[in-house]
Amino acid sequence: MFTLEQSKTAYRLDFIILGGACVALAAALLRGDPPAPLWASLAYAAVGLAAWSLMEYGLHRFILHGMKPFSTWHAEHHRRPGARIQSPTYVTVGFMAALIYLPTWLVLGAWPACAFTFGVTLGDLLYSVMHGALHRRGADGWLGRRRRWHGLHHASSLTGAGGPGYYGVTSPLWDHVFRTAFERGGRRFSRQ
């Protein structure tokens, strides 16, 4: 419970809890209490999902690769990518409640906070499922491209080829925006 390397049960429990949180938040929104137009709930959820994408990139780049002790812990994931190394579920849930739901609730109210938190939580769940798949299964198509991208991240972090980069797991968008994607030979991708 207080370790970064999770047992198979704790690892699976993370998916169950995040999935359950998504279902509970979606049910609360669909129930309409407090009442809110469906389009507004969907818009807040979409903003939350997009915000997760940027949070994923920022957490990975600046916290997991730049701030001790997190960077030391994350380096263990790079050394043993198949190990179930992740934040314990209670850390994720606490983060979502304290740093996502609560501030949004204080600023915008209960139902926007619920919808926004649903989007962020869904993004985190999708990230968790995808990251696990990238390290454990072969993949074709879009998932195969994400797997190769993530492999470049692991390779660049270990070898320094082109500098650290490829921080986006679920999307390459922010790596292109912040120029942390590289071509072969270490040159940054250019968007012309």
N, C-alpha and C positions, 0 to 999 in steps of 0.2 A: 504493500500500500504506500510506503514511503520511499520507493526506489524508482529510478528512471527506467530500468529494464523490467518490463512487465511480464508476468506469467501469462500463459495463453488465456486463462480465464479473465484476468484483469484487462488484457488487450481487447478481448471480445466484449467485455462489459462496457468499455468506452463507446463502442459502436451502438450498443443497446441503449445506453443512457443518452447519447447524442441523438439517436433516432427517436427515442421516446420524447425527448425535449422538443424535437421538430414536430412530432405528431401532436403533442400537447399544445404547443404554440399555434399550430395551424387550426386545431379544433377550437381554441379560444377565439381566434380571428373569425372562423366560419360561423361560430355560434352568434357572433355579433354583439357580444357584451364586453366592453361598451360598444354601442352601435357605431359602425363606420362603413362608409361605402367600400364595396369590394375593390374598386379600382384604386382607392387610396391605400388600402392594405397591401395590395399587390405592388404598388409603387414603392412603399416603404420597404417591403421585403426585397424588391429588386435592388434598391439602393443598399440595403444591408448585404446582399450577395456581392454586389460590386465592391462595397467597402471591405468585405472579407478578402477579396482578391488583392487589394492594396495592402491590407493588414498582413496577409500571408507573406507577401514579398518583403515588407518592412521588418516583420518579426524575424524572418529567415536571414535577411541581409544584415540588419543592424544589431539584433539581439543575439541570435544563434551563432552568428559569425563575427560578432564584434564586441560582445560584452561578457566579461567573466562574472560568474562561473558558468553562464549559459553556453558560452563558446567552448569551454572545456567539456561540458556534458555532450554538446552536439558533435564535437570531434570524435567521440566514441561511436556515434552513429556512422560517421564517415569511415571509421576503422572497421566496423562490423555492421554493414548496411542491412543484413538479413535479420539482425537481432531486433526484438520488440522494444526499442528504446523510444520512449515518448513521455510527455508530461503525464502524471497521474490524472485520472478523470476528475478528481475533486479540484485540481488546479484549474482545469479547463472550465468547469462549471462555475467556480468562484470568479474566474476572469470574466466569463460571460455576464454573470450577475452584477459584479461590482463595476466593471469597466465598459460594458455595453448597455445592458438593460437600465441600470440605475440612472446613469447620466441622461440617457435618452428619455426616460420617464420624467425626470426632473425638468427637462427642457420642453418636451413635446406632449407629455401625457402618457397614459397607460396603453391605449391601443396602438399609437405609433411606435412606442417602445417594444411592444409585443411583436409587431410586424417587422420592425427593423432587426430585432434580436432573432426572429425566425430566419431571416435572410442570412445573417452572420452565422448562426448555428448550422443552417443547411450548408453553407459554404465550408465550414469546418468539418462537417460530416463527410461531404464530398471529397475534401482534401484528404482526410484520414483514410477513406476507402481507396482513393486513387494512389496515395503514397504507398500504402501496403501492397497494392497490385503492382506498382512499378518495381518494387523490390522482390516480388515473389513469383511473378508469372511472366511468361513471354506474351507479347501483344502485337497486334497488327493495327494498321490504320491510324486513327487519331491517337489512341492510347499508345501505340508503338512509337509514334513521334514524341509524345510526352516522355516515354521511357528513355529514349535516346537523349532527349534534352536533359533529363534528370541525371543520366549517366555522365553527360558533359559536366554537370555541376560537381558531381563527386570527383571526376577526373581533374577538373581545374582546381578544386580545393586541395587536392592531394599533391598535384604536381606544380601548381602555380602557372600552368600553361595559359597565357593570355590574361592572367590574373583571375581572382575568384569571380565567379559569375553564375548565370543560369539559376537564379534564386527562385524563380516562379515554378512551382510544382504543377499547379492546375492550369496555368496560362503563361505564355511567354510575353504577354503585353507589357508588363512593367519592366522586364529586362530590356525591352527595346526602348521604352520611354526613358529609362534611366541609364541606358547604354552599358548594360552589364551582360550583353550577349556578344559573343565573339565568333568570327569566322575562323576557319583553319589557319594556323599561323599566328594566332593571337590578335589579329586586327578586329576592331569592333565592327559589328554589322552597321552598315550605313543605310539609312532610309532615304532614297533619292526619289 
